Amino acid sequence: MEDISPSDLRDLLANEPVVIIDVREPWEFSLCQIVGSELVPLESLPDHLAELDPEALTVMVCHHGVRSHCAAEYLRRNGFQRVLNLAGGIHRWAAELDPTMAQY
């Protein structure tokens, strides 16, 4: 699985359309999120598979990158070729790019 760093994701977002899928729980998403991300909790990902575009560049996000890694692998196994995992998750994003973001 290919990871992307927070700074590389920031740069990517500035240059092309990216679908960001956050696989955390709703209570986590309500605390902090990357602007434009879509909440699809990990356990419900199979139920939403048909709603996602397998051709879109998609970045998976969670708290530290573990759940999103599993989610990215799941998407790859289901025909998604352009899937990346945010290394270090939202925690690393906040630490490196947005110190005003709530952390937990």
Beta strands, then each sheet from edge to edge (+ up, - down):
strand 1: 3-4
strand 2: 19-22
strand 3: 38-39
strand 4: 58-61
strand 5: 83-86
sheet 1: 1+ 5+ 4+ 2+ 3+
end
